[in-house]
């Protein structure tokens, strides 16, 4: 699972990943990461699943959430 936090210019400020196994019939997967903000303003958090880091293949659509940090 990849976590990509982008600032209001669309530049990635933080990228993190977690390795694990997601069952094919899973509806909800609980996970989390933390990051230190480099700037205030609007941020987009993008989350998606890939097969592995050596030869990545997309296994999910990109889930996107917008947050404002003051």
N, CA, C and O atoms as a CHARMM CRD file, in Angstrom:
* protein
*
  280
    1    1 UNK  N      0.85600  -1.15900   0.00000 PROA 1      0.00000
    2    1 UNK  CA     0.00000   0.00000   0.00000 PROA 1      0.00000
    3    1 UNK  C      0.90700   1.22800   0.00000 PROA 1      0.00000
    4    1 UNK  O      1.84000   1.32400   0.79700 PROA 1      0.00000
    5    2 UNK  N      0.62000   2.16400  -0.90200 PROA 2      0.00000
    6    2 UNK  CA     1.40400   3.39100  -1.02500 PROA 2      0.00000
    7    2 UNK  C      0.56400   4.56500  -0.54800 PROA 2      0.00000
    8    2 UNK  O     -0.61700   4.67100  -0.88000 PROA 2      0.00000
    9    3 UNK  N      1.18300   5.44900   0.23700 PROA 3      0.00000
   10    3 UNK  CA     0.57300   6.68300   0.70400 PROA 3      0.00000
   11    3 UNK  C      1.35700   7.84000   0.09300 PROA 3      0.00000
   12    3 UNK  O      2.57000   7.93200   0.28100 PROA 3      0.00000
   13    4 UNK  N      0.68200   8.71500  -0.63100 PROA 4      0.00000
   14    4 UNK  CA     1.31900   9.84800  -1.30000 PROA 4      0.00000
   15    4 UNK  C      0.60900  11.11700  -0.86100 PROA 4      0.00000
   16    4 UNK  O     -0.58100  11.28300  -1.12800 PROA 4      0.00000
   17    5 UNK  N      1.33000  12.02400  -0.18200 PROA 5      0.00000
   18    5 UNK  CA     0.75300  13.28600   0.27800 PROA 5      0.00000
   19    5 UNK  C      1.29000  14.39500  -0.61000 PROA 5      0.00000
   20    5 UNK  O      2.49800  14.61800  -0.68400 PROA 5      0.00000
   21    6 UNK  N      0.37000  15.09200  -1.28900 PROA 6      0.00000
   22    6 UNK  CA     0.75000  16.14600  -2.23600 PROA 6      0.00000
   23    6 UNK  C      0.27300  17.50200  -1.73700 PROA 6      0.00000
   24    6 UNK  O     -0.80700  17.62300  -1.15800 PROA 6      0.00000
   25    7 UNK  N      1.10400  18.53000  -1.97300 PROA 7      0.00000
   26    7 UNK  CA     0.72500  19.88500  -1.58900 PROA 7      0.00000
   27    7 UNK  C     -0.19800  20.48500  -2.64400 PROA 7      0.00000
   28    7 UNK  O     -0.55700  19.81500  -3.61200 PROA 7      0.00000
   29    8 UNK  N     -0.58700  21.75800  -2.45600 PROA 8      0.00000
   30    8 UNK  CA    -1.56800  22.36000  -3.36100 PROA 8      0.00000
   31    8 UNK  C     -1.04000  22.58600  -4.77000 PROA 8      0.00000
   32    8 UNK  O     -1.82600  22.86100  -5.67700 PROA 8      0.00000
   33    9 UNK  N      0.27300  22.47700  -4.98100 PROA 9      0.00000
   34    9 UNK  CA     0.83100  22.54600  -6.33400 PROA 9      0.00000
   35    9 UNK  C      0.91600  21.16400  -6.97500 PROA 9      0.00000
   36    9 UNK  O      1.36000  21.04300  -8.11700 PROA 9      0.00000
   37   10 UNK  N      0.50100  20.12700  -6.26000 PROA 10     0.00000
   38   10 UNK  CA     0.54300  18.77200  -6.79200 PROA 10     0.00000
   39   10 UNK  C      1.87800  18.08400  -6.61900 PROA 10     0.00000
   40   10 UNK  O      2.10900  17.02900  -7.20900 PROA 10     0.00000
   41   11 UNK  N      2.77400  18.66500  -5.81400 PROA 11     0.00000
   42   11 UNK  CA     4.09700  18.09600  -5.56500 PROA 11     0.00000
   43   11 UNK  C      4.02300  17.15000  -4.36800 PROA 11     0.00000
   44   11 UNK  O      3.49100  17.51300  -3.31900 PROA 11     0.00000
   45   12 UNK  N      4.55200  15.94800  -4.52400 PROA 12     0.00000
   46   12 UNK  CA     4.56900  14.98500  -3.41800 PROA 12     0.00000
   47   12 UNK  C      5.50600  15.47500  -2.32400 PROA 12     0.00000
   48   12 UNK  O      6.69200  15.69400  -2.56900 PROA 12     0.00000
   49   13 UNK  N      4.97400  15.64900  -1.11400 PROA 13     0.00000
   50   13 UNK  CA     5.77700  16.05100   0.04000 PROA 13     0.00000
   51   13 UNK  C      6.16500  14.85700   0.89100 PROA 13     0.00000
   52   13 UNK  O      7.12300  14.92100   1.66100 PROA 13     0.00000
   53   14 UNK  N      5.42400  13.77100   0.75300 PROA 14     0.00000
   54   14 UNK  CA     5.71600  12.58300   1.56400 PROA 14     0.00000
   55   14 UNK  C      5.18600  11.34600   0.84900 PROA 14     0.00000
   56   14 UNK  O      4.04600  11.32700   0.38800 PROA 14     0.00000
   57   15 UNK  N      6.00500  10.33700   0.76400 PROA 15     0.00000
   58   15 UNK  CA     5.59300   9.04100   0.22200 PROA 15     0.00000
   59   15 UNK  C      5.99900   7.97700   1.22800 PROA 15     0.00000
   60   15 UNK  O      7.14200   7.94300   1.68300 PROA 15     0.00000
   61   16 UNK  N      5.05400   7.10900   1.57000 PROA 16     0.00000
   62   16 UNK  CA     5.32500   6.01800   2.51000 PROA 16     0.00000
   63   16 UNK  C      4.65800   4.75800   1.98600 PROA 16     0.00000
   64   16 UNK  O      3.75800   4.82200   1.14800 PROA 16     0.00000
   65   17 UNK  N      5.10200   3.61900   2.48200 PROA 17     0.00000
   66   17 UNK  CA     4.47800   2.37000   2.07900 PROA 17     0.00000
   67   17 UNK  C      4.42500   1.42300   3.25300 PROA 17     0.00000
   68   17 UNK  O      5.21000   1.51900   4.19600 PROA 17     0.00000
   69   18 UNK  N      3.48400   0.51200   3.17100 PROA 18     0.00000
   70   18 UNK  CA     3.36900  -0.56400   4.15000 PROA 18     0.00000
   71   18 UNK  C      3.25300  -1.86900   3.38500 PROA 18     0.00000
   72   18 UNK  O      2.54100  -1.96200   2.38400 PROA 18     0.00000
   73   19 UNK  N      3.95700  -2.86500   3.86700 PROA 19     0.00000
   74   19 UNK  CA     3.94800  -4.17100   3.21800 PROA 19     0.00000
   75   19 UNK  C      3.03400  -5.09600   4.00300 PROA 19     0.00000
   76   19 UNK  O      3.06900  -5.12400   5.23300 PROA 19     0.00000
   77   20 UNK  N      2.22600  -5.84100   3.28900 PROA 20     0.00000
   78   20 UNK  CA     1.31900  -6.76900   3.94800 PROA 20     0.00000
   79   20 UNK  C      0.54100  -7.56000   2.92700 PROA 20     0.00000
   80   20 UNK  O      0.80300  -7.48600   1.72600 PROA 20     0.00000
   81   21 UNK  N     -0.41500  -8.31600   3.41500 PROA 21     0.00000
   82   21 UNK  CA    -1.26500  -9.12900   2.55900 PROA 21     0.00000
   83   21 UNK  C     -2.70300  -8.65300   2.73600 PROA 21     0.00000
   84   21 UNK  O     -3.18900  -8.51500   3.85900 PROA 21     0.00000
   85   22 UNK  N     -3.37100  -8.40600   1.62600 PROA 22     0.00000
   86   22 UNK  CA    -4.77600  -8.01500   1.64100 PROA 22     0.00000
   87   22 UNK  C     -5.55700  -9.14000   0.99500 PROA 22     0.00000
   88   22 UNK  O     -5.28300  -9.51900  -0.14400 PROA 22     0.00000
   89   23 UNK  N     -6.52400  -9.67300   1.71200 PROA 23     0.00000
   90   23 UNK  CA    -7.34400 -10.75200   1.17100 PROA 23     0.00000
   91   23 UNK  C     -8.21100 -10.22900   0.03300 PROA 23     0.00000
   92   23 UNK  O     -8.64200  -9.07600   0.05900 PROA 23     0.00000
   93   24 UNK  N     -8.46500 -11.06300  -0.95600 PROA 24     0.00000
   94   24 UNK  CA    -9.20300 -10.66100  -2.15000 PROA 24     0.00000
   95   24 UNK  C    -10.61000 -10.17400  -1.84300 PROA 24     0.00000
   96   24 UNK  O    -11.11800  -9.30300  -2.54900 PROA 24     0.00000
   97   25 UNK  N    -11.25400 -10.70800  -0.81700 PROA 25     0.00000
   98   25 UNK  CA   -12.62100 -10.30600  -0.50700 PROA 25     0.00000
   99   25 UNK  C    -12.71000  -9.23700   0.58700 PROA 25     0.00000
  100   25 UNK  O    -13.78900  -8.99400   1.12800 PROA 25     0.00000
  101   26 UNK  N    -11.58600  -8.60000   0.91400 PROA 26     0.00000
  102   26 UNK  CA   -11.57200  -7.56300   1.95300 PROA 26     0.00000
  103   26 UNK  C    -12.31100  -6.32200   1.47200 PROA 26     0.00000
  104   26 UNK  O    -12.12900  -5.86700   0.34300 PROA 26     0.00000
  105   27 UNK  N    -13.15200  -5.78500   2.35600 PROA 27     0.00000
  106   27 UNK  CA   -13.86800  -4.55100   2.05000 PROA 27     0.00000
  107   27 UNK  C    -13.15900  -3.36800   2.70300 PROA 27     0.00000
  108   27 UNK  O    -13.03900  -2.30400   2.09400 PROA 27     0.00000
  109   28 UNK  N    -12.69200  -3.54400   3.92800 PROA 28     0.00000
  110   28 UNK  CA   -12.01400  -2.48500   4.66800 PROA 28     0.00000
  111   28 UNK  C    -10.66800  -3.00600   5.14500 PROA 28     0.00000
  112   28 UNK  O    -10.56500  -4.10800   5.68400 PROA 28     0.00000
  113   29 UNK  N     -9.64100  -2.19300   4.93700 PROA 29     0.00000
  114   29 UNK  CA    -8.30300  -2.50900   5.43300 PROA 29     0.00000
  115   29 UNK  C     -7.88700  -1.35800   6.33300 PROA 29     0.00000
  116   29 UNK  O     -7.82300  -0.21300   5.88500 PROA 29     0.00000
  117   30 UNK  N     -7.60400  -1.65000   7.59500 PROA 30     0.00000
  118   30 UNK  CA    -7.19100  -0.61000   8.53100 PROA 30     0.00000
  119   30 UNK  C     -5.67200  -0.51300   8.53400 PROA 30     0.00000
  120   30 UNK  O     -4.96800  -1.50000   8.74700 PROA 30     0.00000
  121   31 UNK  N     -5.19200   0.68400   8.29600 PROA 31     0.00000
  122   31 UNK  CA    -3.75700   0.94400   8.29300 PROA 31     0.00000
  123   31 UNK  C     -3.54600   2.43000   8.54400 PROA 31     0.00000
  124   31 UNK  O     -4.51500   3.18800   8.58000 PROA 31     0.00000
  125   32 UNK  N     -2.33100   2.85200   8.71400 PROA 32     0.00000
  126   32 UNK  CA    -2.07300   4.27200   8.93200 PROA 32     0.00000
  127   32 UNK  C     -0.60300   4.59800   8.88800 PROA 32     0.00000
  128   32 UNK  O      0.25400   3.75300   9.15000 PROA 32     0.00000
  129   33 UNK  N     -0.32900   5.83800   8.55300 PROA 33     0.00000
  130   33 UNK  CA     1.03600   6.35800   8.56200 PROA 33     0.00000
  131   33 UNK  C      0.98400   7.76900   9.12600 PROA 33     0.00000
  132   33 UNK  O     -0.08500   8.37400   9.20300 PROA 33     0.00000
  133   34 UNK  N      2.11500   8.28100   9.51100 PROA 34     0.00000
  134   34 UNK  CA     2.19000   9.67400   9.94000 PROA 34     0.00000
  135   34 UNK  C      3.24700  10.38000   9.10700 PROA 34     0.00000
  136   34 UNK  O      4.15900   9.74800   8.57500 PROA 34     0.00000
  137   35 UNK  N      3.11500  11.69200   9.00200 PROA 35     0.00000
  138   35 UNK  CA     4.10900  12.46000   8.27400 PROA 35     0.00000
  139   35 UNK  C      4.22700  13.83200   8.89300 PROA 35     0.00000
  140   35 UNK  O      3.32400  14.29800   9.58800 PROA 35     0.00000
  141   36 UNK  N      5.35700  14.47900   8.63200 PROA 36     0.00000
  142   36 UNK  CA     5.60100  15.82400   9.13200 PROA 36     0.00000
  143   36 UNK  C      5.36300  16.79300   7.97300 PROA 36     0.00000
  144   36 UNK  O      5.98000  16.67300   6.91500 PROA 36     0.00000
  145   37 UNK  N      4.47200  17.74200   8.18400 PROA 37     0.00000
  146   37 UNK  CA     4.12300  18.67700   7.12300 PROA 37     0.00000
  147   37 UNK  C      5.27400  19.60700   6.77700 PROA 37     0.00000
  148   37 UNK  O      5.97700  20.10500   7.65600 PROA 37     0.00000
  149   38 UNK  N      5.45200  19.83200   5.49200 PROA 38     0.00000
  150   38 UNK  CA     6.45400  20.79100   5.03800 PROA 38     0.00000
  151   38 UNK  C      5.82600  22.14500   4.75300 PROA 38     0.00000
  152   38 UNK  O      6.52900  23.15500   4.70900 PROA 38     0.00000
  153   39 UNK  N      4.49200  22.18100   4.55500 PROA 39     0.00000
  154   39 UNK  CA     3.81300  23.44000   4.26800 PROA 39     0.00000
  155   39 UNK  C      2.35800  23.35700   4.71200 PROA 39     0.00000
  156   39 UNK  O      1.77900  22.27400   4.79100 PROA 39     0.00000
  157   40 UNK  N      1.77800  24.52100   4.99900 PROA 40     0.00000
  158   40 UNK  CA     0.35000  24.56600   5.31200 PROA 40     0.00000
  159   40 UNK  C     -0.41700  24.71600   4.00500 PROA 40     0.00000
  160   40 UNK  O      0.17700  24.94500   2.95100 PROA 40     0.00000
  161   41 UNK  N     -1.74500  24.58500   4.07900 PROA 41     0.00000
  162   41 UNK  CA    -2.57100  24.73200   2.88700 PROA 41     0.00000
  163   41 UNK  C     -3.30700  23.45200   2.56900 PROA 41     0.00000
  164   41 UNK  O     -3.42600  22.55200   3.40100 PROA 41     0.00000
  165   42 UNK  N     -3.80200  23.39000   1.33700 PROA 42     0.00000
  166   42 UNK  CA    -4.53400  22.21700   0.88100 PROA 42     0.00000
  167   42 UNK  C     -3.56900  21.08400   0.54700 PROA 42     0.00000
  168   42 UNK  O     -2.52100  21.30800  -0.05900 PROA 42     0.00000
  169   43 UNK  N     -3.92800  19.87900   0.94300 PROA 43     0.00000
  170   43 UNK  CA    -3.12900  18.69000   0.64400 PROA 43     0.00000
  171   43 UNK  C     -4.05300  17.59100   0.13100 PROA 43     0.00000
  172   43 UNK  O     -5.21100  17.49700   0.53800 PROA 43     0.00000
  173   44 UNK  N     -3.53600  16.77700  -0.75000 PROA 44     0.00000
  174   44 UNK  CA    -4.26800  15.61800  -1.24900 PROA 44     0.00000
  175   44 UNK  C     -3.53800  14.37300  -0.76800 PROA 44     0.00000
  176   44 UNK  O     -2.33300  14.22900  -0.97500 PROA 44     0.00000
  177   45 UNK  N     -4.27100  13.47900  -0.12800 PROA 45     0.00000
  178   45 UNK  CA    -3.71100  12.20900   0.30800 PROA 45     0.00000
  179   45 UNK  C     -4.20300  11.14800  -0.66200 PROA 45     0.00000
  180   45 UNK  O     -5.40600  10.93400  -0.80700 PROA 45     0.00000
  181   46 UNK  N     -3.26000  10.48700  -1.32600 PROA 46     0.00000
  182   46 UNK  CA    -3.59000   9.45300  -2.30800 PROA 46     0.00000
  183   46 UNK  C     -3.10600   8.10600  -1.78500 PROA 46     0.00000
  184   46 UNK  O     -1.97000   7.98400  -1.32700 PROA 46     0.00000
  185   47 UNK  N     -3.96200   7.10600  -1.85500 PROA 47     0.00000
  186   47 UNK  CA    -3.64700   5.77400  -1.34100 PROA 47     0.00000
  187   47 UNK  C     -3.97500   4.76100  -2.42100 PROA 47     0.00000
  188   47 UNK  O     -5.05100   4.80100  -3.01800 PROA 47     0.00000
  189   48 UNK  N     -3.03800   3.85100  -2.67000 PROA 48     0.00000
  190   48 UNK  CA    -3.29400   2.79700  -3.65100 PROA 48     0.00000
  191   48 UNK  C     -2.45300   1.57600  -3.32600 PROA 48     0.00000
  192   48 UNK  O     -1.50100   1.65500  -2.54900 PROA 48     0.00000
  193   49 UNK  N     -2.80800   0.44800  -3.92300 PROA 49     0.00000
  194   49 UNK  CA    -2.12900  -0.82300  -3.65700 PROA 49     0.00000
  195   49 UNK  C     -1.38400  -1.26000  -4.91500 PROA 49     0.00000
  196   49 UNK  O     -1.92500  -1.23200  -6.02100 PROA 49     0.00000
  197   50 UNK  N     -0.13600  -1.66200  -4.71900 PROA 50     0.00000
  198   50 UNK  CA     0.66400  -2.21600  -5.81500 PROA 50     0.00000
  199   50 UNK  C      1.10900  -3.62800  -5.43800 PROA 50     0.00000
  200   50 UNK  O      1.02400  -4.03200  -4.27900 PROA 50     0.00000
  201   51 UNK  N      1.58300  -4.36600  -6.43600 PROA 51     0.00000
  202   51 UNK  CA     1.97500  -5.75900  -6.20300 PROA 51     0.00000
  203   51 UNK  C      3.24700  -5.87000  -5.36600 PROA 51     0.00000
  204   51 UNK  O      3.29400  -6.65300  -4.41800 PROA 51     0.00000
  205   52 UNK  N      4.27100  -5.10200  -5.70100 PROA 52     0.00000
  206   52 UNK  CA     5.53300  -5.09600  -4.95300 PROA 52     0.00000
  207   52 UNK  C      6.35300  -3.89100  -5.38100 PROA 52     0.00000
  208   52 UNK  O      5.95600  -3.16000  -6.28800 PROA 52     0.00000
  209   53 UNK  N      7.50000  -3.67800  -4.73300 PROA 53     0.00000
  210   53 UNK  CA     8.32500  -2.50600  -5.03700 PROA 53     0.00000
  211   53 UNK  C      9.32900  -2.76000  -6.16600 PROA 53     0.00000
  212   53 UNK  O      9.78100  -1.80700  -6.80100 PROA 53     0.00000
  213   54 UNK  N      9.68600  -4.01200  -6.42800 PROA 54     0.00000
  214   54 UNK  CA    10.65700  -4.31600  -7.48200 PROA 54     0.00000
  215   54 UNK  C     10.03600  -4.24000  -8.87500 PROA 54     0.00000
  216   54 UNK  O     10.64500  -3.69800  -9.79700 PROA 54     0.00000
  217   55 UNK  N      8.84400  -4.77300  -9.02900 PROA 55     0.00000
  218   55 UNK  CA     8.15800  -4.80900 -10.32200 PROA 55     0.00000
  219   55 UNK  C      6.68500  -4.44000 -10.08600 PROA 55     0.00000
  220   55 UNK  O      5.80200  -5.29000 -10.20300 PROA 55     0.00000
  221   56 UNK  N      6.42800  -3.15700  -9.75100 PROA 56     0.00000
  222   56 UNK  CA     5.08700  -2.78100  -9.30500 PROA 56     0.00000
  223   56 UNK  C      4.02900  -2.84700 -10.39800 PROA 56     0.00000
  224   56 UNK  O      4.23900  -2.42000 -11.53300 PROA 56     0.00000
  225   57 UNK  N      2.88500  -3.40000 -10.01000 PROA 57     0.00000
  226   57 UNK  CA     1.69100  -3.41500 -10.84700 PROA 57     0.00000
  227   57 UNK  C      0.54700  -2.89500  -9.98400 PROA 57     0.00000
  228   57 UNK  O      0.40500  -3.28800  -8.82600 PROA 57     0.00000
  229   58 UNK  N     -0.26700  -2.01100 -10.55300 PROA 58     0.00000
  230   58 UNK  CA    -1.40600  -1.46300  -9.80700 PROA 58     0.00000
  231   58 UNK  C     -2.41200  -2.56200  -9.51700 PROA 58     0.00000
  232   58 UNK  O     -2.82900  -3.28200 -10.42500 PROA 58     0.00000
  233   59 UNK  N     -2.80800  -2.69600  -8.24800 PROA 59     0.00000
  234   59 UNK  CA    -3.80200  -3.67900  -7.83900 PROA 59     0.00000
  235   59 UNK  C     -5.09300  -3.02900  -7.37300 PROA 59     0.00000
  236   59 UNK  O     -6.05900  -3.72300  -7.05600 PROA 59     0.00000
  237   60 UNK  N     -5.12000  -1.69800  -7.32900 PROA 60     0.00000
  238   60 UNK  CA    -6.33100  -0.99600  -6.89300 PROA 60     0.00000
  239   60 UNK  C     -6.42500   0.34100  -7.61500 PROA 60     0.00000
  240   60 UNK  O     -5.46200   0.82300  -8.21200 PROA 60     0.00000
  241   61 UNK  N     -7.60400   0.91200  -7.53800 PROA 61     0.00000
  242   61 UNK  CA    -7.77000   2.29400  -7.98500 PROA 61     0.00000
  243   61 UNK  C     -7.14300   3.21600  -6.94100 PROA 61     0.00000
  244   61 UNK  O     -6.89700   2.79400  -5.81100 PROA 61     0.00000
  245   62 UNK  N     -6.88600   4.46200  -7.30600 PROA 62     0.00000
  246   62 UNK  CA    -6.33400   5.43100  -6.37000 PROA 62     0.00000
  247   62 UNK  C     -7.48000   6.04800  -5.57600 PROA 62     0.00000
  248   62 UNK  O     -8.41200   6.61500  -6.14700 PROA 62     0.00000
  249   63 UNK  N     -7.39800   5.93000  -4.24400 PROA 63     0.00000
  250   63 UNK  CA    -8.34500   6.60800  -3.34800 PROA 63     0.00000
  251   63 UNK  C     -7.72600   7.93600  -2.96600 PROA 63     0.00000
  252   63 UNK  O     -6.55200   7.99800  -2.60200 PROA 63     0.00000
  253   64 UNK  N     -8.50900   8.99800  -3.04900 PROA 64     0.00000
  254   64 UNK  CA    -7.98600  10.34500  -2.82600 PROA 64     0.00000
  255   64 UNK  C     -8.83700  11.07700  -1.80400 PROA 64     0.00000
  256   64 UNK  O    -10.06600  11.01300  -1.84900 PROA 64     0.00000
  257   65 UNK  N     -8.17700  11.78000  -0.87400 PROA 65     0.00000
  258   65 UNK  CA    -8.85600  12.57700   0.14000 PROA 65     0.00000
  259   65 UNK  C     -8.15800  13.92900   0.23900 PROA 65     0.00000
  260   65 UNK  O     -6.92900  13.99500   0.26700 PROA 65     0.00000
  261   66 UNK  N     -8.92800  14.99300   0.29300 PROA 66     0.00000
  262   66 UNK  CA    -8.36200  16.33000   0.42900 PROA 66     0.00000
  263   66 UNK  C     -8.47200  16.79700   1.86500 PROA 66     0.00000
  264   66 UNK  O     -9.49900  16.59100   2.51100 PROA 66     0.00000
  265   67 UNK  N     -7.41200  17.42800   2.37100 PROA 67     0.00000
  266   67 UNK  CA    -7.39800  17.98400   3.72800 PROA 67     0.00000
  267   67 UNK  C     -6.78800  19.37900   3.67400 PROA 67     0.00000
  268   67 UNK  O     -5.95200  19.66800   2.81900 PROA 67     0.00000
  269   68 UNK  N     -7.21100  20.23200   4.58700 PROA 68     0.00000
  270   68 UNK  CA    -6.61300  21.55700   4.71700 PROA 68     0.00000
  271   68 UNK  C     -5.86100  21.61400   6.03700 PROA 68     0.00000
  272   68 UNK  O     -6.38900  21.23500   7.08200 PROA 68     0.00000
  273   69 UNK  N     -4.63500  22.08700   5.98100 PROA 69     0.00000
  274   69 UNK  CA    -3.80600  22.22900   7.17400 PROA 69     0.00000
  275   69 UNK  C     -3.50100  23.71400   7.33400 PROA 69     0.00000
  276   69 UNK  O     -2.91700  24.33500   6.44600 PROA 69     0.00000
  277   70 UNK  N     -3.90400  24.28000   8.47700 PROA 70     0.00000
  278   70 UNK  CA    -3.74100  25.71800   8.69400 PROA 70     0.00000
  279   70 UNK  C     -2.48800  26.07400   9.42000 PROA 70     0.00000
  280   70 UNK  O     -2.23100  27.25200   9.66600 PROA 70     0.00000
